[in-house]
Amino acid sequence: MAEIGERPEVRLVAHCRRCHGWLVSPKSVLAGIGPTCAIREQSELRAALAAQPVALTLFDIAA
């Protein structure tokens, strides 16, 4: 039986928006994404931005 002075620990948990795994870190809960998924998401975003065609200006065409 629990002692009178003991109180249960209450934690806020949430699901990762990417993999739907449990988030228990306060920082991850606040961000809504776990650290591994955040790194993967940033990597995919950089790759998508790098794959976009570069817009040409009239100065680029004339050269």
C-alpha positions as CSV (number, residue, x, y, z in Angstrom):
1,M,0.0,0.0,0.0
2,A,1.2,3.5,-0.8
3,E,2.4,5.7,2.0
4,I,0.2,8.7,3.0
5,G,2.8,11.3,1.8
6,E,3.4,9.6,-1.6
7,R,1.6,11.1,-4.6
8,P,1.4,9.5,-8.1
9,E,3.5,11.1,-10.8
10,V,1.5,12.7,-13.5
11,R,3.0,13.3,-17.0
12,L,1.6,14.9,-20.0
13,V,2.1,12.6,-23.0
14,A,1.1,13.0,-26.6
15,H,1.5,11.3,-30.0
16,C,4.2,12.3,-32.6
17,R,2.5,13.9,-35.6
18,R,4.8,11.9,-37.9
19,C,5.1,8.4,-36.6
20,H,2.3,8.5,-33.9
21,G,4.7,7.1,-31.3
22,W,4.4,8.3,-27.7
23,L,6.1,11.5,-26.7
24,V,7.0,11.8,-23.0
25,S,9.7,14.5,-23.1
26,P,8.2,18.0,-22.3
27,K,10.1,19.5,-25.2
28,S,8.8,16.9,-27.7
29,V,5.3,17.2,-26.4
30,L,5.4,21.0,-26.9
31,A,6.8,20.6,-30.4
32,G,4.4,17.8,-31.3
33,I,7.2,15.7,-32.8
34,G,9.9,13.4,-31.5
35,P,13.6,14.2,-32.0
36,T,14.3,11.4,-34.6
37,C,11.2,12.4,-36.6
38,A,12.2,16.1,-36.4
39,I,15.6,15.4,-37.9
40,R,14.0,13.3,-40.7
41,E,11.4,15.9,-41.3
42,Q,14.1,18.7,-41.6
43,S,16.1,16.5,-43.9
44,E,13.2,15.8,-46.2
45,L,12.3,19.5,-46.3
46,R,15.9,20.4,-47.3
47,A,15.8,17.8,-50.0
48,A,12.5,19.1,-51.3
49,L,13.8,22.6,-51.4
50,A,17.0,21.6,-53.2
51,A,14.9,19.7,-55.8
52,Q,12.8,22.7,-56.8
53,P,13.8,24.3,-60.1
54,V,15.6,27.6,-59.9
55,A,13.6,30.5,-61.4
56,L,15.5,32.3,-64.2
57,T,15.4,36.0,-64.6
58,L,15.8,37.9,-67.9
59,F,19.4,38.6,-66.9
60,D,20.2,34.9,-66.6
61,I,18.7,34.2,-70.1
62,A,20.6,37.1,-71.8
63,A,23.9,35.9,-70.4
